[in-house]
Amino acid sequence: MAAVIRPGKESKMNDKLNQERKDLAEFIMTNVIDHVVEAAFCYGESLGVCRTIQRRFENRPVTKYLFPTIQEF
């Protein structure tokens, strides 16, 4: 008889645990993972922009003035 009654209590306990797990998973997804993904995305975008700026700087035309040197004795 106890075996018949016990599964009913366990199912309520399991339902409560499953609901708590779902709530915890939702909390982690919305408050932790989304912020981490957003930060990583922003960092990646900034790296791309920095590399573009660096490439433009390296390939810029540079005017070099050449002065002849005269040795004076």
Stockholm file with secondary structure:
# STOCKHOLM 1.0

chainA/1-73         MAAVIRPGKESKMNDKLNQERKDLAEFIMTNVIDHVVEAAFCYGESLGVCRTIQRRFENRPVTKYLFPTIQEF
#=GR chainA/1-73 SS CHHHHHHHHHHHHHHHHHHHHHHHHHHHIIIIIHHHHHHHHHHHHHHHHHHHHHHHHHTSCCCCCCCCCCCCC
#=GC SS_cons        CHHHHHHHHHHHHHHHHHHHHHHHHHHHIIIIIHHHHHHHHHHHHHHHHHHHHHHHHHTSCCCCCCCCCCCCC
//
